[in-house]
Amino acid sequence: MPSGTHTAGEFDSHSFDSVIDLPIELIRLVIRSTRITVLTGAGASQESGLRTFRDSQSGLWAQYKPEDLASPQAFARDPKLIWEWYAWRREAIKAVRPNAGHYALVEMEKRIPVFTLITQNVDGLHRMAGSRNILELHGNILRVRCSVCGTFTDFWRDDHESVPLCETCHGMLRPDVVWFGEPLPRKELEEAVKASRASEVFFSIGTSGVVQPAATLAYAARNNGSVLVEINAEPTPLTPKVDFALHGRSGEILPDLVRACWPQG
Ligand code: APR
């Protein structure tokens, strides 16, 4: 297991030595909240040892521009190359585990009546940790769908020689992720906007807040009276707009926050 990763058993709600001073107003607010919406980005997976999309373009893959590996045009040009790139990324994901931040969000969901987790991450780590009400805005790298008829499948045969085909229509299968130039899945986006607007507290965690339309969700929340909380390793364009900015690692701050809110476990 890479350093910096944690198992569910490591979420200890009794020992408490907070990494930062958590504002008491925030703790009170979270405890009282009935509707919390969370948006996560690449930073939430960082402590699992996963590199971001751009960082993962190392070695053999460094010669390609992101659009050459993640766009419908690239897939039409060379589907086998795209399959190889995603197979490589899937292997990297299989080698990592959710971190303490992922597990803290699972704990928070258990205690908040209406809890929505919106993620831009395609790594599936929130699901692996045990989060339930998840909206995957950019898809999931561990799933594939048919590029022709759209049928989803969790199972496919990859012989590394040819591109796997759809059992229904024999079209080429592709990863179920949103590529450059493609719209976000409509249902997920609509539900994400709805959950953001309806939230009492909105957390923006480990996201640079510059990729649209996910970045607008925080504003949708704020315009409807939600309290904004940012957890990020460094300030972002959203920071001046938030009510609480907690700077540091989400894998440390989130477990601290959950322990501070529910010390009895
Ligand atoms: N804890 C909290 N925040 C962190 C941590 C950490 N341990 N490590 C890094 N961060 C923050 C960085 O400071 C940065 O603001 O996470 C953010 C990551 O930003 P991006 O790499 O831009 O990722 P994200 O906002 O998720 O980008 C959205 O863009 O490249 C595409 O498909 C990709 O879905 C992704 C989308």
Residues whose N, C-alpha, C, O or C-beta is under 5 A from the ligand:
A	BS01	APR	G41 A42 G43 Q46 E47 T52 F53 Q120 N121 H138 G206 T207 S208 G209 V211 I231 N232 A233 E234 G248 R249 S250
